[in-house]
Each structure stands twice: as C-alpha cells, then as structure tokens.
Amino acid sequence: MFQLFKQLLAQSGSEPVADCPALKLVNEAQLMSVVLMLEVAAADFKDASAEHDEVLSYLTSEYRLTPVDAEVVFRRAKELSSDSVCLHRFTSKMKDVSYPERLDLMEQLWRIAYHDGQLDPHEEAMLRKIADLLFIRHSDYIQSKLAVQP
C-alpha cells in the first residue's frame, strides 16, 4: 500500500511542500508563528481569504521572502495547521524566542484577528490560549490588543 502511495506521488509530478527549498529561508519558530496566525484566522469559522493576504504580506515584509517563497511557507504552515490537535505543539517550538519577539507575534496575531473588522469571541479565546502558552503577561496581552484595536 505504501509503495502505491509513493508511486501516485511520483506520477503526480509535484513535490511535497515540506521538501521545498523555500522552507529553508525560515526557521522553525518563524514557521510556527505563521501556523499560529492561521489558527487565529480559522478560529472564527469564516472564510480566511482576507487573512491569507495579511499573512502573505507579513511574510514578505517581516521575513523578506519573495511572494513565491511566501506562498510556499504559507502552504506548509497551512498543512501543519490542518493536522493540528492542540496549540502546544506549535508554541513549544518557540521556547527560545525572546519575550519582545513573542510580544511582536502577539500584536501580529491581534492584527489577524481584527483584519476582517470585528473580533470574534472564538478568536479572542484562541489568542488568550496562545498568550498563556507563550507565557505572555496578561497586562502585555491587553496592551497588544489595545495597540492594534481599530
């Protein structure tokens, strides 16, 4: 059965996203940041196409990726996000990220949540969980929310 699956992949002519060279342009913590952005975008159960553009813009400006490389990183993050069961899997990879960098990520997550013009209660709950898992103080969590609130 496994051989059949390998043959089907080989015949399709497309290489899996996980093997793309563009993924070497970001480290694991950066990729996990993108996964968290996608988790927040999906928390409201609405079409996330607007958030897609926001995440791609972030990848090209913050990580200085080309649009093509940004799309590859986005697709890999999407794969990881769709397979997720819990957030700890992603936040645990960010233990070595400095506190100011985690605060910057928190602000970006709030931007994703507010991108459609409204904050869904599910998005806010997701952000609270992420803040707890990233060991962000509650006062900083609130400050980051107020900093990007429309």
C-alpha positions in Angstrom: 0.0 0.0 0.0 2.8 2.4 0.9 4.5 1.7 -2.4 1.3 2.5 -4.3 1.1 5.8 -2.4 4.7 6.7 -3.3 4.1 5.8 -7.0 1.0 8.0 -7.1 3.0 10.9 -5.7 5.8 10.3 -8.2 3.3 10.3 -11.1 1.7 13.5 -10.0 4.9 15.3 -10.7 4.5 17.7 -7.8 7.0 17.6 -4.9 5.6 17.8 -1.4 5.6 21.3 0.1 7.7 20.0 3.0 10.6 19.4 0.7 10.7 22.8 -0.9 13.9 24.9 -0.6 11.9 28.0 0.3 11.2 26.4 3.7 14.9 26.7 4.5 14.5 30.5 4.4 12.6 30.5 7.7 13.5 28.9 11.0 11.2 26.6 12.9 9.9 29.3 15.3 9.1 31.6 12.3 7.1 28.8 10.7 5.3 28.1 13.9 4.4 31.8 14.1 2.7 31.5 10.7 0.9 28.4 11.9 -0.4 30.3 14.9 -1.6 33.1 12.6 -3.5 30.6 10.6 -5.0 29.1 13.7 -6.3 32.5 14.7 -7.6 33.2 11.2 -9.6 30.0 11.3 -10.9 30.4 14.8 -14.0 32.4 13.7 -15.0 29.7 11.2 -15.3 32.2 8.4 -13.6 32.5 5.0 -9.9 33.3 5.8 -9.0 34.7 2.4 -8.5 38.2 3.7 -6.3 36.8 6.5 -4.4 34.9 3.8 -3.3 38.2 2.2 -2.4 39.6 5.6 -0.2 36.6 6.4 1.5 36.8 3.0 2.1 40.5 3.5 3.7 39.7 6.8 5.9 37.0 5.3 7.2 39.3 2.6 7.8 42.3 4.8 8.9 40.7 8.1 10.9 37.7 6.8 11.8 39.4 3.5 10.5 36.5 1.4 9.6 36.7 -2.3 5.9 36.3 -3.0 6.6 32.8 -4.4 8.6 31.7 -1.3 6.0 33.3 1.0 3.3 31.3 -0.7 5.3 28.1 -0.2 5.8 28.9 3.5 2.1 29.7 3.8 1.1 26.4 2.3 3.4 24.4 4.6 2.0 26.3 7.6 -1.5 25.5 6.3 -0.6 21.8 6.2 0.7 21.9 9.7 -2.4 23.8 10.9 -4.8 21.4 9.3 -3.2 18.5 11.1 -3.2 20.2 14.4 -4.9 18.9 17.5 -3.5 21.4 20.1 -1.6 24.6 20.1 1.1 23.4 22.4 2.7 21.5 19.5 3.4 24.9 17.9 4.1 27.1 20.9 6.5 24.6 22.4 8.8 25.2 19.5 9.1 28.9 20.5 10.7 28.4 23.9 13.9 30.2 22.8 12.2 33.2 21.3 12.8 36.3 23.3 9.9 38.0 25.2 9.9 41.1 22.9 9.7 38.9 19.9 6.8 37.0 21.5 5.1 40.3 22.1 5.6 41.3 18.5 4.0 38.0 17.5 1.1 38.7 19.8 0.5 42.0 18.2 0.5 40.4 14.7 -2.0 37.8 15.9 -4.3 40.6 17.1 -3.9 42.2 13.6 -5.0 38.9 12.0 -8.0 38.7 14.4 -9.1 42.3 13.6 -8.3 42.1 9.9 -12.0 41.5 9.0 -13.1 44.4 11.1 -14.5 42.5 14.0 -13.2 40.4 16.8 -15.0 37.1 17.1 -15.2 35.6 20.6 -13.6 32.4 19.3 -10.6 34.4 18.0 -10.2 36.1 21.4 -10.3 32.8 23.2 -7.7 31.4 20.8 -5.5 34.5 21.5 -5.8 34.0 25.2 -4.7 30.4 25.0 -1.8 31.3 22.8 -0.7 34.1 25.2 -0.8 31.7 28.1 1.2 29.1 26.2 3.8 31.8 25.2 4.0 33.0 28.8 2.9 36.5 27.9 1.8 38.6 30.9 -1.9 39.5 31.0 -1.0 43.2 31.1 1.1 42.8 27.9 -1.7 40.7 26.3 -4.2 43.6 26.9 -1.6 46.3 25.7 -1.0 44.4 22.5 -4.8 44.2 21.9 -5.3 47.9 22.5 -2.3 48.7 20.3 -3.9 47.2 17.2 -7.6 47.6 18.0 -9.4 49.6 15.3 
